[in-house]
Amino acid sequence: MSRTPDEEANLALVVAMFENVLLPLDSSRVDEYIAEDYIQHHQNVEPGRDALKRFLDWAKGQPGEAEQILHRSFVDGDHVMLHYHVIRHEGDPGFAVMDIFRVENGKIAEHWDVMQDVDPGRLNPLSPF
């Protein structure tokens, strides 16, 4: 099945936001990608675009060099999903993240996420990636 032009644009928008905002934790570029009336569903992050900026500034101020490795991206209509690995510091097994974004009028309008610790002593020998 091939992607529609709208799906290609939605995927490109979200991946660009990941690369230009989330990876560098750059709150100054949020407005380029995120709608003014942005809806946030993460339970530990305040709602709204300004709260996202504050969260990014807070995260950027944390010690260490966090790394985020994108493993997969999917698009279905106006929904884009990213599956990636966050490693907070050297030796950290990190956690797996699945972000779901809804795009509307060329901006990210809504966000959901699910996170899971990467457990090196897990029963299942398969990686979450």
Backbone as XML, in Angstrom:
<?xml version="1.0"?>
<chain id="A" units="angstrom">
  <residue number="1" name="MET">
    <atom name="N" x="0.849" y="-1.168" z="0.000"/>
    <atom name="CA" x="0.000" y="0.000" z="0.000"/>
    <atom name="C" x="0.900" y="1.239" z="0.000"/>
  </residue>
  <residue number="2" name="SER">
    <atom name="N" x="0.600" y="2.168" z="-0.864"/>
    <atom name="CA" x="1.409" y="3.384" z="-0.934"/>
    <atom name="C" x="0.783" y="4.487" z="-0.090"/>
  </residue>
  <residue number="3" name="ARG">
    <atom name="N" x="1.622" y="5.414" z="0.283"/>
    <atom name="CA" x="1.170" y="6.557" z="1.086"/>
    <atom name="C" x="0.596" y="7.629" z="0.183"/>
  </residue>
  <residue number="4" name="THR">
    <atom name="N" x="-0.369" y="8.350" z="0.719"/>
    <atom name="CA" x="-0.923" y="9.496" z="0.003"/>
    <atom name="C" x="0.032" y="10.676" z="0.164"/>
  </residue>
  <residue number="5" name="PRO">
    <atom name="N" x="-0.100" y="11.708" z="-0.664"/>
    <atom name="CA" x="0.723" y="12.906" z="-0.475"/>
    <atom name="C" x="0.522" y="13.546" z="0.912"/>
  </residue>
  <residue number="6" name="ASP">
    <atom name="N" x="-0.709" y="13.516" z="1.415"/>
    <atom name="CA" x="-0.950" y="14.064" z="2.757"/>
    <atom name="C" x="-0.228" y="13.237" z="3.814"/>
  </residue>
  <residue number="7" name="GLU">
    <atom name="N" x="-0.233" y="11.916" z="3.666"/>
    <atom name="CA" x="0.476" y="11.078" z="4.625"/>
    <atom name="C" x="1.980" y="11.339" z="4.569"/>
  </residue>
  <residue number="8" name="GLU">
    <atom name="N" x="2.522" y="11.474" z="3.374"/>
    <atom name="CA" x="3.955" y="11.791" z="3.242"/>
    <atom name="C" x="4.281" y="13.108" z="3.935"/>
  </residue>
  <residue number="9" name="ALA">
    <atom name="N" x="3.423" y="14.106" z="3.761"/>
    <atom name="CA" x="3.644" y="15.415" z="4.390"/>
    <atom name="C" x="3.533" y="15.302" z="5.914"/>
  </residue>
  <residue number="10" name="ASN">
    <atom name="N" x="2.568" y="14.544" z="6.400"/>
    <atom name="CA" x="2.396" y="14.376" z="7.846"/>
    <atom name="C" x="3.604" y="13.669" z="8.458"/>
  </residue>
  <residue number="11" name="LEU">
    <atom name="N" x="4.082" y="12.619" z="7.796"/>
    <atom name="CA" x="5.254" y="11.895" z="8.282"/>
    <atom name="C" x="6.479" y="12.800" z="8.272"/>
  </residue>
  <residue number="12" name="ALA">
    <atom name="N" x="6.673" y="13.534" z="7.208"/>
    <atom name="CA" x="7.826" y="14.444" z="7.110"/>
    <atom name="C" x="7.779" y="15.509" z="8.207"/>
  </residue>
  <residue number="13" name="LEU">
    <atom name="N" x="6.606" y="16.043" z="8.490"/>
    <atom name="CA" x="6.448" y="17.054" z="9.548"/>
    <atom name="C" x="6.862" y="16.492" z="10.896"/>
  </residue>
  <residue number="14" name="VAL">
    <atom name="N" x="6.362" y="15.322" z="11.240"/>
    <atom name="CA" x="6.633" y="14.740" z="12.559"/>
    <atom name="C" x="8.101" y="14.336" z="12.680"/>
  </residue>
  <residue number="15" name="VAL">
    <atom name="N" x="8.670" y="13.740" z="11.645"/>
    <atom name="CA" x="10.090" y="13.366" z="11.705"/>
    <atom name="C" x="10.963" y="14.616" z="11.803"/>
  </residue>
  <residue number="16" name="ALA">
    <atom name="N" x="10.611" y="15.680" z="11.087"/>
    <atom name="CA" x="11.365" y="16.930" z="11.192"/>
    <atom name="C" x="11.261" y="17.507" z="12.599"/>
  </residue>
  <residue number="17" name="MET">
    <atom name="N" x="10.079" y="17.430" z="13.200"/>
    <atom name="CA" x="9.929" y="17.908" z="14.575"/>
    <atom name="C" x="10.796" y="17.079" z="15.513"/>
  </residue>
  <residue number="18" name="PHE">
    <atom name="N" x="10.815" y="15.761" z="15.329"/>
    <atom name="CA" x="11.655" y="14.885" z="16.158"/>
    <atom name="C" x="13.127" y="15.310" z="16.038"/>
  </residue>
  <residue number="19" name="GLU">
    <atom name="N" x="13.575" y="15.510" z="14.802"/>
    <atom name="CA" x="14.982" y="15.848" z="14.559"/>
    <atom name="C" x="15.344" y="17.260" z="15.009"/>
  </residue>
  <residue number="20" name="ASN">
    <atom name="N" x="14.421" y="18.201" z="14.882"/>
    <atom name="CA" x="14.740" y="19.612" z="15.148"/>
    <atom name="C" x="14.292" y="20.130" z="16.505"/>
  </residue>
  <residue number="21" name="VAL">
    <atom name="N" x="13.383" y="19.400" z="17.161"/>
    <atom name="CA" x="12.877" y="19.840" z="18.471"/>
    <atom name="C" x="13.215" y="18.819" z="19.558"/>
  </residue>
  <residue number="22" name="LEU">
    <atom name="N" x="12.784" y="17.575" z="19.372"/>
    <atom name="CA" x="12.961" y="16.585" z="20.432"/>
    <atom name="C" x="14.416" y="16.158" z="20.619"/>
  </residue>
  <residue number="23" name="LEU">
    <atom name="N" x="15.128" y="15.868" z="19.529"/>
    <atom name="CA" x="16.525" y="15.441" z="19.678"/>
    <atom name="C" x="17.381" y="16.512" z="20.358"/>
  </residue>
  <residue number="24" name="PRO">
    <atom name="N" x="17.328" y="17.762" z="19.877"/>
    <atom name="CA" x="18.154" y="18.789" z="20.519"/>
    <atom name="C" x="17.479" y="19.449" z="21.724"/>
  </residue>
  <residue number="25" name="LEU">
    <atom name="N" x="16.255" y="19.031" z="22.050"/>
    <atom name="CA" x="15.475" y="19.647" z="23.138"/>
    <atom name="C" x="15.388" y="21.161" z="22.926"/>
  </residue>
  <residue number="26" name="ASP">
    <atom name="N" x="15.014" y="21.562" z="21.721"/>
    <atom name="CA" x="15.006" y="22.969" z="21.309"/>
    <atom name="C" x="13.607" y="23.572" z="21.374"/>
  </residue>
  <residue number="27" name="SER">
    <atom name="N" x="13.302" y="24.200" z="22.488"/>
    <atom name="CA" x="11.984" y="24.807" z="22.676"/>
    <atom name="C" x="11.745" y="25.987" z="21.742"/>
  </residue>
  <residue number="28" name="SER">
    <atom name="N" x="12.792" y="26.594" z="21.221"/>
    <atom name="CA" x="12.634" y="27.766" z="20.354"/>
    <atom name="C" x="12.009" y="27.414" z="19.008"/>
  </residue>
  <residue number="29" name="ARG">
    <atom name="N" x="11.970" y="26.125" z="18.660"/>
    <atom name="CA" x="11.425" y="25.722" z="17.360"/>
    <atom name="C" x="10.052" y="25.055" z="17.470"/>
  </residue>
  <residue number="30" name="VAL">
    <atom name="N" x="9.503" y="24.988" z="18.670"/>
    <atom name="CA" x="8.214" y="24.327" z="18.884"/>
    <atom name="C" x="7.119" y="24.923" z="17.998"/>
  </residue>
  <residue number="31" name="ASP">
    <atom name="N" x="7.038" y="26.236" z="17.911"/>
    <atom name="CA" x="5.955" y="26.881" z="17.166"/>
    <atom name="C" x="5.958" y="26.536" z="15.675"/>
  </residue>
  <residue number="32" name="GLU">
    <atom name="N" x="7.107" y="26.118" z="15.140"/>
    <atom name="CA" x="7.183" y="25.735" z="13.728"/>
    <atom name="C" x="6.376" y="24.469" z="13.438"/>
  </residue>
  <residue number="33" name="TYR">
    <atom name="N" x="6.239" y="23.616" z="14.452"/>
    <atom name="CA" x="5.677" y="22.284" z="14.239"/>
    <atom name="C" x="4.396" y="22.012" z="15.019"/>
  </residue>
  <residue number="34" name="ILE">
    <atom name="N" x="4.209" y="22.699" z="16.121"/>
    <atom name="CA" x="3.132" y="22.375" z="17.050"/>
    <atom name="C" x="2.037" y="23.446" z="16.973"/>
  </residue>
  <residue number="35" name="ALA">
    <atom name="N" x="0.791" y="22.994" z="16.866"/>
    <atom name="CA" x="-0.357" y="23.907" z="16.780"/>
    <atom name="C" x="-0.526" y="24.695" z="18.075"/>
  </residue>
  <residue number="36" name="GLU">
    <atom name="N" x="-1.049" y="25.881" z="17.938"/>
    <atom name="CA" x="-1.260" y="26.758" z="19.092"/>
    <atom name="C" x="-2.169" y="26.111" z="20.135"/>
  </residue>
  <residue number="37" name="ASP">
    <atom name="N" x="-3.179" y="25.374" z="19.687"/>
    <atom name="CA" x="-4.125" y="24.741" z="20.613"/>
    <atom name="C" x="-3.793" y="23.254" z="20.829"/>
  </residue>
  <residue number="38" name="TYR">
    <atom name="N" x="-2.512" y="22.936" z="20.811"/>
    <atom name="CA" x="-1.960" y="21.592" z="20.978"/>
    <atom name="C" x="-2.569" y="20.873" z="22.184"/>
  </residue>
  <residue number="39" name="ILE">
    <atom name="N" x="-2.979" y="19.622" z="21.971"/>
    <atom name="CA" x="-3.569" y="18.796" z="23.021"/>
    <atom name="C" x="-2.543" y="17.748" z="23.433"/>
  </residue>
  <residue number="40" name="GLN">
    <atom name="N" x="-2.209" y="17.723" z="24.700"/>
    <atom name="CA" x="-1.207" y="16.805" z="25.258"/>
    <atom name="C" x="-1.914" y="15.775" z="26.133"/>
  </residue>
  <residue number="41" name="HIS">
    <atom name="N" x="-1.659" y="14.489" z="25.889"/>
    <atom name="CA" x="-2.291" y="13.433" z="26.678"/>
    <atom name="C" x="-1.348" y="12.776" z="27.681"/>
  </residue>
  <residue number="42" name="HIS">
    <atom name="N" x="-0.060" y="13.122" z="27.666"/>
    <atom name="CA" x="0.875" y="12.548" z="28.632"/>
    <atom name="C" x="0.471" y="12.994" z="30.030"/>
  </residue>
  <residue number="43" name="GLN">
    <atom name="N" x="0.310" y="12.065" z="30.941"/>
    <atom name="CA" x="-0.254" y="12.377" z="32.253"/>
    <atom name="C" x="0.672" y="13.158" z="33.163"/>
  </residue>
  <residue number="44" name="ASN">
    <atom name="N" x="1.975" y="13.177" z="32.890"/>
    <atom name="CA" x="2.910" y="13.899" z="33.740"/>
    <atom name="C" x="3.434" y="15.179" z="33.113"/>
  </residue>
  <residue number="45" name="VAL">
    <atom name="N" x="2.785" y="15.634" z="32.052"/>
    <atom name="CA" x="3.165" y="16.882" z="31.387"/>
    <atom name="C" x="1.925" y="17.759" z="31.315"/>
  </residue>
  <residue number="46" name="GLU">
    <atom name="N" x="2.088" y="18.999" z="31.714"/>
    <atom name="CA" x="0.955" y="19.930" z="31.643"/>
    <atom name="C" x="0.472" y="20.055" z="30.203"/>
  </residue>
  <residue number="47" name="PRO">
    <atom name="N" x="-0.814" y="20.343" z="30.016"/>
    <atom name="CA" x="-1.330" y="20.491" z="28.656"/>
    <atom name="C" x="-0.851" y="21.789" z="27.998"/>
  </residue>
  <residue number="48" name="GLY">
    <atom name="N" x="-0.836" y="21.785" z="26.676"/>
    <atom name="CA" x="-0.569" y="22.987" z="25.909"/>
    <atom name="C" x="0.845" y="23.099" z="25.375"/>
  </residue>
  <residue number="49" name="ARG">
    <atom name="N" x="0.965" y="23.971" z="24.378"/>
    <atom name="CA" x="2.241" y="24.188" z="23.680"/>
    <atom name="C" x="3.282" y="24.842" z="24.582"/>
  </residue>
  <residue number="50" name="ASP">
    <atom name="N" x="2.874" y="25.802" z="25.396"/>
    <atom name="CA" x="3.837" y="26.461" z="26.296"/>
    <atom name="C" x="4.387" y="25.489" z="27.329"/>
  </residue>
  <residue number="51" name="ALA">
    <atom name="N" x="3.558" y="24.564" z="27.791"/>
    <atom name="CA" x="4.023" y="23.549" z="28.739"/>
    <atom name="C" x="5.064" y="22.648" z="28.078"/>
  </residue>
  <residue number="52" name="LEU">
    <atom name="N" x="4.881" y="22.339" z="26.798"/>
    <atom name="CA" x="5.871" y="21.544" z="26.075"/>
    <atom name="C" x="7.207" y="22.286" z="26.038"/>
  </residue>
  <residue number="53" name="LYS">
    <atom name="N" x="7.162" y="23.574" z="25.789"/>
    <atom name="CA" x="8.395" y="24.371" z="25.775"/>
    <atom name="C" x="9.082" y="24.323" z="27.140"/>
  </residue>
  <residue number="54" name="ARG">
    <atom name="N" x="8.315" y="24.475" z="28.205"/>
    <atom name="CA" x="8.898" y="24.419" z="29.556"/>
    <atom name="C" x="9.498" y="23.044" z="29.832"/>
  </residue>
  <residue number="55" name="PHE">
    <atom name="N" x="8.808" y="21.983" z="29.401"/>
    <atom name="CA" x="9.322" y="20.633" z="29.592"/>
    <atom name="C" x="10.645" y="20.450" z="28.850"/>
  </residue>
  <residue number="56" name="LEU">
    <atom name="N" x="10.730" y="20.902" z="27.608"/>
    <atom name="CA" x="11.964" y="20.776" z="26.838"/>
    <atom name="C" x="13.104" y="21.551" z="27.501"/>
  </residue>
  <residue number="57" name="ASP">
    <atom name="N" x="12.813" y="22.761" z="27.992"/>
    <atom name="CA" x="13.842" y="23.551" z="28.678"/>
    <atom name="C" x="14.309" y="22.841" z="29.941"/>
  </residue>
  <residue number="58" name="TRP">
    <atom name="N" x="13.370" y="22.250" z="30.680"/>
    <atom name="CA" x="13.727" y="21.503" z="31.883"/>
    <atom name="C" x="14.613" y="20.311" z="31.510"/>
  </residue>
  <residue number="59" name="ALA">
    <atom name="N" x="14.191" y="19.538" z="30.511"/>
    <atom name="CA" x="14.942" y="18.347" z="30.105"/>
    <atom name="C" x="16.343" y="18.711" z="29.621"/>
  </residue>
  <residue number="60" name="LYS">
    <atom name="N" x="16.455" y="19.818" z="28.903"/>
    <atom name="CA" x="17.763" y="20.249" z="28.399"/>
    <atom name="C" x="18.699" y="20.618" z="29.551"/>
  </residue>
  <residue number="61" name="GLY">
    <atom name="N" x="18.143" y="21.069" z="30.664"/>
    <atom name="CA" x="18.938" y="21.456" z="31.822"/>
    <atom name="C" x="19.361" y="20.302" z="32.714"/>
  </residue>
  <residue number="62" name="GLN">
    <atom name="N" x="18.900" y="19.087" z="32.410"/>
    <atom name="CA" x="19.262" y="17.931" z="33.225"/>
    <atom name="C" x="20.695" y="17.503" z="32.910"/>
  </residue>
  <residue number="63" name="PRO">
    <atom name="N" x="21.405" y="16.982" z="33.914"/>
    <atom name="CA" x="22.788" y="16.558" z="33.665"/>
    <atom name="C" x="22.846" y="15.352" z="32.736"/>
  </residue>
  <residue number="64" name="GLY">
    <atom name="N" x="23.971" y="15.232" z="32.067"/>
    <atom name="CA" x="24.187" y="14.091" z="31.190"/>
    <atom name="C" x="23.854" y="14.399" z="29.748"/>
  </residue>
  <residue number="65" name="GLU">
    <atom name="N" x="24.161" y="13.458" z="28.924"/>
    <atom name="CA" x="23.915" y="13.574" z="27.488"/>
    <atom name="C" x="22.918" y="12.507" z="27.074"/>
  </residue>
  <residue number="66" name="ALA">
    <atom name="N" x="21.653" y="12.828" z="27.094"/>
    <atom name="CA" x="20.632" y="11.863" z="26.688"/>
    <atom name="C" x="20.714" y="11.636" z="25.179"/>
  </residue>
  <residue number="67" name="GLU">
    <atom name="N" x="20.387" y="10.421" z="24.789"/>
    <atom name="CA" x="20.390" y="10.051" z="23.378"/>
    <atom name="C" x="19.028" y="9.459" z="23.041"/>
  </residue>
  <residue number="68" name="GLN">
    <atom name="N" x="18.504" y="9.827" z="21.879"/>
    <atom name="CA" x="17.241" y="9.279" z="21.414"/>
    <atom name="C" x="17.479" y="8.670" z="20.038"/>
  </residue>
  <residue number="69" name="ILE">
    <atom name="N" x="17.169" y="7.393" z="19.903"/>
    <atom name="CA" x="17.438" y="6.678" z="18.656"/>
    <atom name="C" x="16.107" y="6.247" z="18.047"/>
  </residue>
  <residue number="70" name="LEU">
    <atom name="N" x="15.770" y="6.831" z="16.924"/>
    <atom name="CA" x="14.525" y="6.498" z="16.227"/>
    <atom name="C" x="14.694" y="5.171" z="15.496"/>
  </residue>
  <residue number="71" name="HIS">
    <atom name="N" x="13.797" y="4.224" z="15.783"/>
    <atom name="CA" x="13.858" y="2.907" z="15.146"/>
    <atom name="C" x="12.795" y="2.728" z="14.073"/>
  </residue>
  <residue number="72" name="ARG">
    <atom name="N" x="11.612" y="3.295" z="14.273"/>
    <atom name="CA" x="10.521" y="3.108" z="13.325"/>
    <atom name="C" x="9.641" y="4.351" z="13.270"/>
  </residue>
  <residue number="73" name="SER">
    <atom name="N" x="9.040" y="4.551" z="12.106"/>
    <atom name="CA" x="8.021" y="5.592" z="11.967"/>
    <atom name="C" x="6.918" y="5.041" z="11.071"/>
  </residue>
  <residue number="74" name="PHE">
    <atom name="N" x="5.713" y="5.369" z="11.427"/>
    <atom name="CA" x="4.532" y="4.880" z="10.705"/>
    <atom name="C" x="3.583" y="6.055" z="10.490"/>
  </residue>
  <residue number="75" name="VAL">
    <atom name="N" x="2.807" y="5.995" z="9.429"/>
    <atom name="CA" x="1.781" y="7.009" z="9.200"/>
    <atom name="C" x="0.510" y="6.308" z="8.734"/>
  </residue>
  <residue number="76" name="ASP">
    <atom name="N" x="-0.609" y="6.815" z="9.247"/>
    <atom name="CA" x="-1.923" y="6.334" z="8.829"/>
    <atom name="C" x="-2.835" y="7.553" z="8.818"/>
  </residue>
  <residue number="77" name="GLY">
    <atom name="N" x="-3.046" y="8.099" z="7.650"/>
    <atom name="CA" x="-3.879" y="9.304" z="7.541"/>
    <atom name="C" x="-3.249" y="10.468" z="8.285"/>
  </residue>
  <residue number="78" name="ASP">
    <atom name="N" x="-3.974" y="10.992" z="9.259"/>
    <atom name="CA" x="-3.479" y="12.155" z="10.006"/>
    <atom name="C" x="-2.735" y="11.765" z="11.285"/>
  </residue>
  <residue number="79" name="HIS">
    <atom name="N" x="-2.491" y="10.471" z="11.477"/>
    <atom name="CA" x="-1.754" y="9.987" z="12.655"/>
    <atom name="C" x="-0.372" y="9.480" z="12.243"/>
  </residue>
  <residue number="80" name="VAL">
    <atom name="N" x="0.636" y="9.911" z="13.007"/>
    <atom name="CA" x="2.015" y="9.486" z="12.780"/>
    <atom name="C" x="2.530" y="8.893" z="14.082"/>
  </residue>
  <residue number="81" name="MET">
    <atom name="N" x="3.214" y="7.761" z="13.990"/>
    <atom name="CA" x="3.760" y="7.102" z="15.168"/>
    <atom name="C" x="5.272" y="6.988" z="15.046"/>
  </residue>
  <residue number="82" name="LEU">
    <atom name="N" x="5.967" y="7.253" z="16.144"/>
    <atom name="CA" x="7.414" y="7.095" z="16.219"/>
    <atom name="C" x="7.728" y="6.107" z="17.332"/>
  </residue>
  <residue number="83" name="HIS">
    <atom name="N" x="8.656" y="5.190" z="17.069"/>
    <atom name="CA" x="9.099" y="4.206" z="18.056"/>
    <atom name="C" x="10.600" y="4.420" z="18.237"/>
  </residue>
  <residue number="84" name="TYR">
    <atom name="N" x="11.001" y="4.794" z="19.450"/>
    <atom name="CA" x="12.407" y="5.119" z="19.650"/>
    <atom name="C" x="12.893" y="4.736" z="21.043"/>
  </residue>
  <residue number="85" name="HIS">
    <atom name="N" x="14.223" y="4.770" z="21.182"/>
    <atom name="CA" x="14.914" y="4.383" z="22.398"/>
    <atom name="C" x="15.523" y="5.633" z="23.025"/>
  </residue>
  <residue number="86" name="VAL">
    <atom name="N" x="15.228" y="5.876" z="24.291"/>
    <atom name="CA" x="15.816" y="6.991" z="25.028"/>
    <atom name="C" x="16.823" y="6.418" z="26.015"/>
  </residue>
  <residue number="87" name="ILE">
    <atom name="N" x="18.048" y="6.892" z="25.915"/>
    <atom name="CA" x="19.126" y="6.510" z="26.838"/>
    <atom name="C" x="19.542" y="7.791" z="27.550"/>
  </residue>
  <residue number="88" name="ARG">
    <atom name="N" x="19.379" y="7.819" z="28.867"/>
    <atom name="CA" x="19.611" y="9.052" z="29.627"/>
    <atom name="C" x="21.078" y="9.342" z="29.897"/>
  </residue>
  <residue number="89" name="HIS">
    <atom name="N" x="21.885" y="8.302" z="30.032"/>
    <atom name="CA" x="23.314" y="8.482" z="30.339"/>
    <atom name="C" x="24.035" y="7.184" z="30.017"/>
  </residue>
  <residue number="90" name="GLU">
    <atom name="N" x="25.352" y="7.228" z="29.976"/>
    <atom name="CA" x="26.142" y="6.041" z="29.659"/>
    <atom name="C" x="25.813" y="4.915" z="30.635"/>
  </residue>
  <residue number="91" name="GLY">
    <atom name="N" x="25.586" y="3.739" z="30.100"/>
    <atom name="CA" x="25.262" y="2.581" z="30.920"/>
    <atom name="C" x="23.782" y="2.414" z="31.222"/>
  </residue>
  <residue number="92" name="ASP">
    <atom name="N" x="22.979" y="3.401" z="30.879"/>
    <atom name="CA" x="21.537" y="3.344" z="31.120"/>
    <atom name="C" x="20.879" y="2.464" z="30.059"/>
  </residue>
  <residue number="93" name="PRO">
    <atom name="N" x="20.121" y="1.431" z="30.466"/>
    <atom name="CA" x="19.414" y="0.642" z="29.448"/>
    <atom name="C" x="18.311" y="1.465" z="28.780"/>
  </residue>
  <residue number="94" name="GLY">
    <atom name="N" x="17.870" y="2.520" z="29.448"/>
    <atom name="CA" x="16.911" y="3.450" z="28.869"/>
    <atom name="C" x="15.484" y="2.956" z="28.881"/>
  </residue>
  <residue number="95" name="PHE">
    <atom name="N" x="14.698" y="3.564" z="28.012"/>
    <atom name="CA" x="13.305" y="3.167" z="27.886"/>
    <atom name="C" x="12.857" y="3.292" z="26.443"/>
  </residue>
  <residue number="96" name="ALA">
    <atom name="N" x="11.872" y="2.479" z="26.112"/>
    <atom name="CA" x="11.279" y="2.482" z="24.778"/>
    <atom name="C" x="10.080" y="3.423" z="24.795"/>
  </residue>
  <residue number="97" name="VAL">
    <atom name="N" x="9.937" y="4.185" z="23.723"/>
    <atom name="CA" x="8.836" y="5.145" z="23.615"/>
    <atom name="C" x="8.101" y="4.908" z="22.314"/>
  </residue>
  <residue number="98" name="MET">
    <atom name="N" x="6.786" y="4.977" z="22.386"/>
    <atom name="CA" x="5.940" y="5.010" z="21.200"/>
    <atom name="C" x="5.119" y="6.285" z="21.312"/>
  </residue>
  <residue number="99" name="ASP">
    <atom name="N" x="5.415" y="7.237" z="20.436"/>
    <atom name="CA" x="4.661" y="8.490" z="20.374"/>
    <atom name="C" x="3.647" y="8.396" z="19.246"/>
  </residue>
  <residue number="100" name="ILE">
    <atom name="N" x="2.470" y="8.922" z="19.486"/>
    <atom name="CA" x="1.435" y="9.018" z="18.461"/>
    <atom name="C" x="1.070" y="10.491" z="18.347"/>
  </residue>
  <residue number="101" name="PHE">
    <atom name="N" x="1.153" y="11.018" z="17.145"/>
    <atom name="CA" x="0.834" y="12.417" z="16.885"/>
    <atom name="C" x="-0.320" y="12.492" z="15.896"/>
  </residue>
  <residue number="102" name="ARG">
    <atom name="N" x="-1.206" y="13.445" z="16.114"/>
    <atom name="CA" x="-2.262" y="13.736" z="15.133"/>
    <atom name="C" x="-1.941" y="15.080" z="14.500"/>
  </residue>
  <residue number="103" name="VAL">
    <atom name="N" x="-1.942" y="15.105" z="13.179"/>
    <atom name="CA" x="-1.614" y="16.307" z="12.423"/>
    <atom name="C" x="-2.901" y="16.913" z="11.878"/>
  </residue>
  <residue number="104" name="GLU">
    <atom name="N" x="-2.974" y="18.236" z="11.979"/>
    <atom name="CA" x="-4.135" y="18.963" z="11.453"/>
    <atom name="C" x="-3.643" y="20.292" z="10.894"/>
  </residue>
  <residue number="105" name="ASN">
    <atom name="N" x="-4.022" y="20.594" z="9.668"/>
    <atom name="CA" x="-3.657" y="21.853" z="9.025"/>
    <atom name="C" x="-2.151" y="22.115" z="9.041"/>
  </residue>
  <residue number="106" name="GLY">
    <atom name="N" x="-1.360" y="21.056" z="8.803"/>
    <atom name="CA" x="0.081" y="21.212" z="8.682"/>
    <atom name="C" x="0.839" y="21.388" z="9.981"/>
  </residue>
  <residue number="107" name="LYS">
    <atom name="N" x="0.194" y="21.143" z="11.114"/>
    <atom name="CA" x="0.851" y="21.245" z="12.425"/>
    <atom name="C" x="0.456" y="20.034" z="13.271"/>
  </residue>
  <residue number="108" name="ILE">
    <atom name="N" x="1.291" y="19.741" z="14.256"/>
    <atom name="CA" x="0.975" y="18.666" z="15.195"/>
    <atom name="C" x="-0.050" y="19.202" z="16.175"/>
  </residue>
  <residue number="109" name="ALA">
    <atom name="N" x="-1.219" y="18.571" z="16.190"/>
    <atom name="CA" x="-2.344" y="19.063" z="16.979"/>
    <atom name="C" x="-2.549" y="18.292" z="18.280"/>
  </residue>
  <residue number="110" name="GLU">
    <atom name="N" x="-2.065" y="17.040" z="18.320"/>
    <atom name="CA" x="-2.367" y="16.206" z="19.478"/>
    <atom name="C" x="-1.263" y="15.158" z="19.647"/>
  </residue>
  <residue number="111" name="HIS">
    <atom name="N" x="-1.036" y="14.741" z="20.906"/>
    <atom name="CA" x="0.042" y="13.795" z="21.205"/>
    <atom name="C" x="-0.359" y="12.827" z="22.306"/>
  </residue>
  <residue number="112" name="TRP">
    <atom name="N" x="-0.043" y="11.534" z="22.070"/>
    <atom name="CA" x="-0.164" y="10.480" z="23.068"/>
    <atom name="C" x="1.191" y="9.777" z="23.116"/>
  </residue>
  <residue number="113" name="ASP">
    <atom name="N" x="1.503" y="9.128" z="24.236"/>
    <atom name="CA" x="2.712" y="8.315" z="24.265"/>
    <atom name="C" x="2.587" y="7.172" z="25.256"/>
  </residue>
  <residue number="114" name="VAL">
    <atom name="N" x="3.422" y="6.163" z="25.016"/>
    <atom name="CA" x="3.527" y="5.006" z="25.891"/>
    <atom name="C" x="5.020" y="4.764" z="26.071"/>
  </residue>
  <residue number="115" name="MET">
    <atom name="N" x="5.432" y="4.536" z="27.339"/>
    <atom name="CA" x="6.846" y="4.313" z="27.630"/>
    <atom name="C" x="7.019" y="3.008" z="28.399"/>
  </residue>
  <residue number="116" name="GLN">
    <atom name="N" x="8.132" y="2.349" z="28.154"/>
    <atom name="CA" x="8.431" y="1.077" z="28.806"/>
    <atom name="C" x="9.922" y="1.033" z="29.101"/>
  </residue>
  <residue number="117" name="ASP">
    <atom name="N" x="10.279" y="0.734" z="30.348"/>
    <atom name="CA" x="11.691" y="0.573" z="30.697"/>
    <atom name="C" x="12.287" y="-0.578" z="29.902"/>
  </residue>
  <residue number="118" name="VAL">
    <atom name="N" x="13.534" y="-0.410" z="29.476"/>
    <atom name="CA" x="14.277" y="-1.505" z="28.876"/>
    <atom name="C" x="14.943" y="-2.240" z="30.026"/>
  </residue>
  <residue number="119" name="ASP">
    <atom name="N" x="14.604" y="-3.498" z="30.187"/>
    <atom name="CA" x="15.078" y="-4.300" z="31.318"/>
    <atom name="C" x="16.061" y="-5.348" z="30.815"/>
  </residue>
  <residue number="120" name="PRO">
    <atom name="N" x="17.370" y="-5.171" z="31.130"/>
    <atom name="CA" x="18.345" y="-6.145" z="30.655"/>
    <atom name="C" x="18.146" y="-7.540" z="31.248"/>
  </residue>
  <residue number="121" name="GLY">
    <atom name="N" x="17.444" y="-7.665" z="32.380"/>
    <atom name="CA" x="17.220" y="-8.964" z="33.005"/>
    <atom name="C" x="15.858" y="-9.541" z="32.685"/>
  </residue>
  <residue number="122" name="ARG">
    <atom name="N" x="15.279" y="-9.136" z="31.607"/>
    <atom name="CA" x="13.916" y="-9.530" z="31.239"/>
    <atom name="C" x="13.797" y="-11.019" z="30.930"/>
  </residue>
  <residue number="123" name="LEU">
    <atom name="N" x="12.591" y="-11.504" z="31.030"/>
    <atom name="CA" x="12.318" y="-12.901" z="30.699"/>
    <atom name="C" x="12.385" y="-13.137" z="29.192"/>
  </residue>
  <residue number="124" name="ASN">
    <atom name="N" x="11.928" y="-12.156" z="28.422"/>
    <atom name="CA" x="11.921" y="-12.292" z="26.968"/>
    <atom name="C" x="13.277" y="-11.841" z="26.431"/>
  </residue>
  <residue number="125" name="PRO">
    <atom name="N" x="13.984" y="-12.693" z="25.695"/>
    <atom name="CA" x="15.303" y="-12.315" z="25.187"/>
    <atom name="C" x="15.251" y="-11.325" z="24.012"/>
  </residue>
  <residue number="126" name="LEU">
    <atom name="N" x="14.067" y="-11.077" z="23.460"/>
    <atom name="CA" x="13.951" y="-10.168" z="22.318"/>
    <atom name="C" x="13.966" y="-8.714" z="22.788"/>
  </residue>
  <residue number="127" name="SER">
    <atom name="N" x="14.641" y="-7.891" z="22.050"/>
    <atom name="CA" x="14.714" y="-6.462" z="22.347"/>
    <atom name="C" x="13.371" y="-5.803" z="22.033"/>
  </residue>
  <residue number="128" name="PRO">
    <atom name="N" x="13.029" y="-4.705" z="22.733"/>
    <atom name="CA" x="11.812" y="-3.981" z="22.365"/>
    <atom name="C" x="11.970" y="-3.219" z="21.057"/>
  </residue>
  <residue number="129" name="PHE">
    <atom name="N" x="13.155" y="-3.304" z="20.452"/>
    <atom name="CA" x="13.416" y="-2.605" z="19.193"/>
    <atom name="C" x="13.671" y="-3.582" z="18.068"/>
  </residue>
</chain>
